Each structure stands twice: as C-alpha cells, then as structure tokens.
Amino acid sequence: MKDKQIDRVYLQINRDIPFQAYQQFIKNAESADIAVYALDGNRTWATSGQTEYEIFWDWCARYQQQVPEEERFSGIHLDVEPYLLPDWGENQRNIVKQYEEMVNDAASRAHSLNVPLGVDLPFWFDEIDSVNNESLAASLIQAADEVTIMAYRNIAEGANGLIQLTKTERQLGNEFSTQIEIGLETMPSKEGKYVSFANKGEAYMMEEINKMRQAMPDESLRFSIHHFDSWVNMKK
C-alpha cells in the first residue's frame, strides 16, 4: 500500500476476526501514514436488514471503546446500494426515504464515536428525487462527511467520462463542504468496455487520473480504487 501511495484504506469488517488483528493492522498502517476506515453495508440496511445495521454499529462502538487511540478506526464508511433491492422499481420513493433516514442516523452515530462518516453513491443519484425536494445526491452529500462517487468509467474526458459524470457531485461537495472522492474500478466488469480499468492497465489508469487533475487544477481531487487485490494484480 505504501508503494502505491495509498493514504486511506476502507477495510471490510468481519466480526469473526478478533480485535487484536484489527489493532495490529491499524497500528502498522498508521505508522505508514495510512488511515483505516471500517467498511460495511448491505442493500437491505435501510429496509429489512436493520438488525445487521445495529450489530455493525455495536461492533464499531465496542471496538473504538476497548482499544488504544492509536489503534482505532479513523472513520466509518458505508456501502449500502439500496437500488439493488428487488422492489426498487415499484417502491423507490419509500426506499429512498428509509435510506436517507439511515444515512442521517449513521452520521449521528459516527459523530458520537468522534469519527467522520463516508458513504458510497452512484453518479446517477443526482437524477433521483429525495423526499426533501432536492436530488438524492444533494441530500446524501449534505448528510455525510465524505462521499465516494462510484463513477466507474475508464475515460476521463467526454460525455461519458469521469469529469462530466461527477461534475454535479463535485459542485455539491464544494457547496456543502463535503469531501468528494471519485471511485475507479479495477475489477473485470461485464457491464461494458468503458467501466473498468482491468484490461487497460495501471499506467493507462494513472494517465486518466492525471487528465482529471490537469483539467481541474483548483479542485482537491481524491480517488478511491476498487479494489486492492485487483489493483495490485492488474497489468502495468
């Protein structure tokens, strides 16, 4: 991770792994100036899966309380994706309402643990209405401290490129003082040749990242790579 110049890791939580393993990993990462966030989420967490949601927060609270400060998580990151629910099409407004309530609740819980809340959201949430007469993207970017846009394109420029697809979210991040990250995919995808960098290679991915930085020199751009194993194993 140090070789890849990574400064933050979203670490999937597995409650079967003892606290000591997380403590050692975080301590080692922090010594390399790498922050570690607790990552979890399920499409059902805003609806039928609230028991699992509560269990996750209970685990995080117990962990943060029981370990030394230098071995605690630096933040909480949720990947919920409620649009994958089978009834999203016919029950979208109700699901959106519950999802917004969940994110606001999660922000409150994270702040009670003195850490920021980050959430993943797709670039097209700016086309979905929230219950507050604004876009769902605007609602969530206001509620969270940090947002990762699952842009998942392998070109920077053009109408279907990363710059254009994340424009609204970046503007909202600036408006609400919310840190915006741009998510990039390195796992193979069947959704189209334009989605992942898997077959393009790391050098090409870095070229597209540099194009974004050059196109927006006044923006403090962050990039989130999904995910570590596929990144380190992709062709150079």
Phi and psi in degrees as a GROMACS rama.xvg file:
@    title "Ramachandran Plot"
@    xaxis  label "Phi"
@    yaxis  label "Psi"
@TYPE xy
-64.171  -40.8061  LYS-2
-62.633  -31.7708  ASP-3
-84.9831  1.77623  LYS-4
60.9333  35.7215  GLN-5
-77.6038  135.695  ILE-6
-119.707  2.35557  ASP-7
-153.83  141.38  ARG-8
-126.38  132.083  VAL-9
-98.2811  105.862  TYR-10
-99.2424  115.195  LEU-11
-61.6236  127.127  GLN-12
-82.694  134.211  ILE-13
-127.077  110.424  ASN-14
-69.3975  -10.969  ARG-15
-78.4321  -15.5509  ASP-16
-84.8812  130.94  ILE-17
-66.4777  154.824  PRO-18
-52.1115  -38.3476  PHE-19
-58.3277  -34.6089  GLN-20
-66.9736  -42.312  ALA-21
-65.3997  -41.4065  TYR-22
-58.6051  -45.953  GLN-23
-66.245  -42.5245  GLN-24
-62.7058  -47.1094  PHE-25
-64.3326  -41.4824  ILE-26
-61.0686  -43.9129  LYS-27
-65.8967  -42.1402  ASN-28
-64.711  -44.918  ALA-29
-61.9136  -34.0879  GLU-30
-66.7933  -19.7615  SER-31
-102.719  15.6407  ALA-32
61.9315  36.7984  ASP-33
-114.154  117.834  ILE-34
-81.0812  146.596  ALA-35
-121.274  124.19  VAL-36
-106.275  145.697  TYR-37
-81.3948  122.58  ALA-38
-113.415  134.673  LEU-39
-166.164  173.975  ASP-40
154.875  156.778  GLY-41
-152.882  146.335  ASN-42
-56.23  -23.868  ARG-43
-88.3618  -6.04715  THR-44
-60.7516  -26.8123  TRP-45
-86.1815  -9.19389  ALA-46
-126.675  -95.0106  THR-47
-85.8915  -10.4585  SER-48
-102.025  30.5865  GLY-49
-70.5575  -22.3527  GLN-50
-64.3614  -44.4051  THR-51
-64.0061  -36.8231  GLU-52
-59.6055  -46.8681  TYR-53
-64.4177  -40.0643  GLU-54
-62.9232  -40.8159  ILE-55
-60.5469  -47.7495  PHE-56
-67.08  -34.5399  TRP-57
-64.1961  -41.8118  ASP-58
-61.7383  -46.9937  TRP-59
-60.7237  -43.1719  CYS-60
-63.5455  -45.1215  ALA-61
-63.3766  -42.909  ARG-62
-61.7801  -50.4532  TYR-63
-61.9373  -32.6632  GLN-64
-78.9417  -26.8833  GLN-65
-97.4307  -12.1756  GLN-66
-112.223  158.41  VAL-67
-60.999  155.28  PRO-68
-55.3984  -40.4148  GLU-69
-72.7855  -5.25096  GLU-70
-114.953  14.1669  GLU-71
-90.8794  160.742  ARG-72
-69.3346  144.684  PHE-73
-86.1163  -11.207  SER-74
-174.344  174.535  GLY-75
-119.556  136.243  ILE-76
-129.869  126.246  HIS-77
-109.423  135.623  LEU-78
-124.926  93.1764  ASP-79
-103.187  -47.0458  VAL-80
54.7119  63.445  GLU-81
-67.4683  -17.4406  PRO-82
-68.4428  -7.81314  TYR-83
-86.0783  -5.20585  LEU-84
-65.0466  143.149  LEU-85
-63.5274  -24.7878  PRO-86
-101.503  17.8071  ASP-87
-56.0881  -41.6372  TRP-88
-61.7063  -48.3102  GLY-89
-91.7196  -13.5784  GLU-90
-125.909  28.6075  ASN-91
-60.6951  -45.903  GLN-92
-62.0764  -41.843  ARG-93
-68.5074  -39.8329  ASN-94
-64.8176  -42.5172  ILE-95
-59.0218  -43.9405  VAL-96
-58.9586  -48.0949  LYS-97
-65.9402  -37.1439  GLN-98
-65.949  -44.7907  TYR-99
-60.1726  -42.7583  GLU-100
-62.0958  -39.7014  GLU-101
-63.9717  -44.729  MET-102
-64.4226  -41.2793  VAL-103
-63.579  -39.7788  ASN-104
-64.8935  -41.8494  ASP-105
-63.1952  -39.0453  ALA-106
-61.7708  -41.8935  ALA-107
-62.9947  -42.7264  SER-108
-66.417  -42.1848  ARG-109
-62.2348  -43.0989  ALA-110
-66.433  -31.0952  HIS-111
-67.6936  -22.1226  SER-112
-94.2109  4.23367  LEU-113
63.5279  36.7755  ASN-114
-134.096  156.762  VAL-115
-76.9924  157.529  PRO-116
-107.377  129.192  LEU-117
-115.326  147.473  GLY-118
-135.801  152.065  VAL-119
-93.0221  140.581  ASP-120
-149.128  148.156  LEU-121
-75.5211  157.125  PRO-122
-64.8113  -20.3953  PHE-123
-89.0489  5.71059  TRP-124
-67.3398  -13.9544  PHE-125
-75.5209  -4.95154  ASP-126
-104.369  0.856781  GLU-127
-105.588  134.21  ILE-128
-78.8409  137.868  ASP-129
-89.2334  -179.42  SER-130
-83.9797  -1.01766  VAL-131
-109.475  25.946  ASN-132
59.7205  38.0603  ASN-133
-145.213  178.15  GLU-134
-75.4913  155.642  SER-135
-63.3664  -35.0404  LEU-136
-59.9011  -45.523  ALA-137
-62.1846  -42.4014  ALA-138
-61.8883  -45.3754  SER-139
-73.714  -36.0102  LEU-140
-67.9698  -30.4258  ILE-141
-69.2963  -39.4685  GLN-142
-75.4852  -38.5485  ALA-143
-89.2211  161.986  ALA-144
-86.3925  -30.8521  ASP-145
-142.827  142.711  GLU-146
-134.262  131.384  VAL-147
-103.899  119.427  THR-148
-85.5399  117.418  ILE-149
-77.6074  77.5598  MET-150
-74.167  -43.3244  ALA-151
44.8421  61.6315  TYR-152
-133.373  151.888  ARG-153
-109.798  23.2425  ASN-154
-133.773  141.8  ILE-155
-82.837  -40.3516  ALA-156
-106.076  165.307  GLU-157
97.3712  170.803  GLY-158
-62.7706  -29.0184  ALA-159
-106.149  20.9962  ASN-160
-96.2885  170.06  GLY-161
-61.5705  -39.3764  LEU-162
-62.1339  -49.8759  ILE-163
-70.8211  -40.8248  GLN-164
-69.3514  -23.2319  LEU-165
-105.211  6.3765  THR-166
-58.6719  -49.6316  LYS-167
-62.4125  -44.1111  THR-168
-65.3201  -37.8687  GLU-169
-66.359  -38.2782  ARG-170
-65.37  -41.5518  GLN-171
-65.4566  -39.0438  LEU-172
-59.5516  -42.0917  GLY-173
-65.7534  -40.8918  ASN-174
-64.5003  -40.4941  GLU-175
-103.24  9.22699  PHE-176
56.1197  42.7776  SER-177
-109.577  129.765  THR-178
-68.3874  129.192  GLN-179
-111.562  129.987  ILE-180
-112.617  149.732  GLU-181
-106.21  117.568  ILE-182
-83.0125  133.852  GLY-183
-121.435  143.349  LEU-184
-103.164  132.139  GLU-185
-120.404  2.56952  THR-186
-86.1819  146.957  MET-187
-57.4867  142.399  PRO-188
-131.659  143.4  SER-189
-98.6615  5.06796  LYS-190
-84.654  -6.15141  GLU-191
145.331  155.157  GLY-192
-69.2853  -15.8765  LYS-193
-90.5941  -0.155518  TYR-194
-86.4315  -50.5602  VAL-195
-113.228  153.489  SER-196
-87.5006  4.8213  PHE-197
-53.4545  -45.6119  ALA-198
-92.6648  -3.14186  ASN-199
-90.1804  -33.8921  LYS-200
98.1587  161.928  GLY-201
-67.6326  -40.5222  GLU-202
-61.9965  -42.2517  ALA-203
-63.7188  -42.9909  TYR-204
-59.1604  -43.2531  MET-205
-66.1963  -33.3251  MET-206
-63.1624  -41.9512  GLU-207
-69.4515  -36.3354  GLU-208
-61.8205  -43.9861  ILE-209
-64.5812  -34.6015  ASN-210
-60.8962  -40.7773  LYS-211
-65.8524  -44.4982  MET-212
-61.6977  -39.7735  ARG-213
-70.8324  -33.3882  GLN-214
-74.8839  -24.3006  ALA-215
-131.668  65.1  MET-216
-64.9876  -21.158  PRO-217
-88.8868  -5.25449  ASP-218
-99.2283  140.148  GLU-219
-88.8017  84.9296  SER-220
-80.0001  136.427  LEU-221
-121.46  148.334  ARG-222
-125.954  138.254  PHE-223
-117.217  120.461  SER-224
-98.8283  124.781  ILE-225
-109.001  116.612  HIS-226
-131.144  -172.764  HIS-227
-61.6607  -49.2367  PHE-228
-60.3664  -45.6104  ASP-229
-70.1166  -30.4441  SER-230
-65.8366  -51.4495  TRP-231
-69.9607  -19.5219  VAL-232
-99.0053  -2.06318  ASN-233
-75.7017  157.716  MET-234
-65.3608  150.861  LYS-235
